[in-house]
Amino acid sequence: MAIRKLKDNESLIHISLADESFLFDEASSQATQIRVEAGVCLNYVFFFNSSSCQEVNYQREIFIGAGARVKTFLVWLGRANGHLKFISQLSTKSSIEHRSLYFLLDQQNLKIIEEHNFIGPESKGRFYSNGLLAGQSQVNCNCEINILPKAQDSDSRIDLKLHLLSPQAKGTILPALKIAANRVRAGHGATTASFGPEDLFYLRSRGLSEDQAKSLLVQSAARLFANQIPDRELGKKVLDAIIERL
Amino acid sequence: MPQEAIDKSQRNSHDSLWDDYDSSSYMSKTRKGLDEDLIRFISQEKKEPDWMLSLRLESFKIYQSLALPDWGPKLDKLDLKNITYYARATDQPAQNWDDVPIDIKNTFNKLGIPQAEQEVLAGVGAQYESTVIYHSLREEYKEQGVIFEDLDVALREHEDLVRRYFMTGIKPGLHKFSALHGAVWSGGTFLYIPKGVRVDLPLQAYFRMNAKGMGQFEHTLIIVEDNAQAHYIEGCSAPRYGADSLHAGAVEIFVAPGARFRYSSVESWSKDAYNLNTKRAIVEENAHMEWVGGNFGSHVTMLYPCSVLKGRGASADHLGVAFAGQGQIQDTGAKVIHLAPETSSNIIMKSISKDSGQSIYRGLVDIEPDAAGAVANIKCDALILDEESISDTIPLIKVKNQSAIIAHEATAGKLNDDDIFYLRSRGLSEERAAALIVNGFIEPIVKELPLEYAVEMNRMIELEMEGSVG
């Protein structure tokens, strides 16, 4: 599958049937709109891993046409503090599978706002967010699903997971559902924990220190995320970048 | 019937229970609006100590300096200048039901209060407008040192105890309506359970706003000493006039080490009332607090009972159900602040929206840095019964300790067609089938209420469900 890279400062992209269906975005533009035409399939990866410490601010908005199917992957690494806003608009019978992973170090501070708007009927969305917070890092993650009145028979779910890897890390998560239609399935789940106590106990019983055990569990979470990226090479790039942080 | 009263024929049968009202001759002695003179008048009439007047005046200053909340339902239509902040319906509370004025007695008789007292309650309090009109407690509990009093009376007879706790759990500066409450509070309940005393039967207070455009600001202060145990129930109602009324009460509960306390409330304010109530419990080491709540009435409700888990091993359960019908916004939820290690909380909320009603779950679980090993579980379910209704779920989770475990789960959906079909195949009408399913939906909350209240809540759901399908 050919991968199209987002160009510097590219603010509007149309994805039609004739275009490549894989878009790779290395945070080269501050604000970008992506319009996915009806019936198109798109894979999209947003990958932030700048070594600069300068505070950054990004916004991505994706319009998903009728019957289109989109898979999105947001990866936030790097050193900078930042704001990331991601908005999706789903038309009739469209779908999105959205995964995000952020791994913050030291005193890094990230604010994520996600808004997923179900506009047309029979649209479907699955949203998975996984946060790994080390050092004194902090995250504030607001993830909101809006089911508008015409989005009858829509099906949506958010799952947010937050892992605090150090005693000084802090996180705030808000998985909100706003529903103005009655024939819907909507749900959200959120968990926060260091890691499963049983998993940690098992690994420690095999002779690993607590840090080694946590490192292994972080690698496992990263591998699960990277394996979902349909391009193997890009998946490996993401995985390597995460493991390098360990 | 007053000109402004709504034609009773337009009300559904649920409303008609609450909407009967009595003439309010005492209202001729009141005025609308709030200023320092009124606050001084309230304090003087109640013969309060100086510290209470100072607290009222300080709260009034804070109230004037604070803005309305910039989140949640819009409150800009609430005309605070047109509220009657204080009205005394009787000269003093009665200890004997026969001494209660006949018109007030009629209202409470219709609500079934005296009968419940005789049969299932350890004690009863009843407040009408701004003052308590009746209070009683069974002798056996008096002998064990339990105090169950009108708060105005408690302020005279147990001043030190009241002063130690009053508005320390809910500070006047918490928000605009807690400040307003601090300035004009009147009546309410004082409950003191001594160390190790277990009150097996529930105690109940009933609050009634009767006159048009009233504000009710009762204060409930509950102190449960070490290893004591009790259950307290509050019921609330008001008739509908087509003019805004305001309820901004406060409930402060202090649960000492090892104690267990359950607070249940069924709020059925009229559908033109603003219910902006504040409830908070401070829970000490190995103590347990349970909140069980049903919100049915009012035009706008903003109510988020809060547990502050202050001592190691403290725990709290929050169970709630909200029903939002036509013209109603039920913005309710729960707040739990985990301050100490090994604290735990469990929040279960159910909401039902119909006829363009809006139900909102708004919650906070806050795990502070010292709360090592804290565990929190939150579950919210919403039923949306028609295309015009709205349901929002806004659960904020803050974590500042890595060893905390928090799980949140929420679902929203409609009545299941297969369930309706099955019940109809057993001979039930569609309406009856829907009511039965909704009662099943709220069953985990209702089963925590005493039987009489559970039956009442189920009946209220059935009445609210009339005409909802078909």
Interface residues (C-beta under 8 A of the other chain):
Chain A: P149 Q152 L162 L164 L165 S166 P167 A169 K170 G171 T172 I173 L174 P175 A176 L177 K178 I179 A180 A181 N182 R183 V184 R185 A186 G187 H188 G189 A190 T191 T192 A193 S194 P197
Chain B: A382 I384 L385 D386 E387 S389 I390 S391 D392 T393 I394 P395 L396 I397 K398 V399 K400 N401 Q402 S403 A404 I405 I406 A407 H408 E409 A410 T411 A412 G413 K414
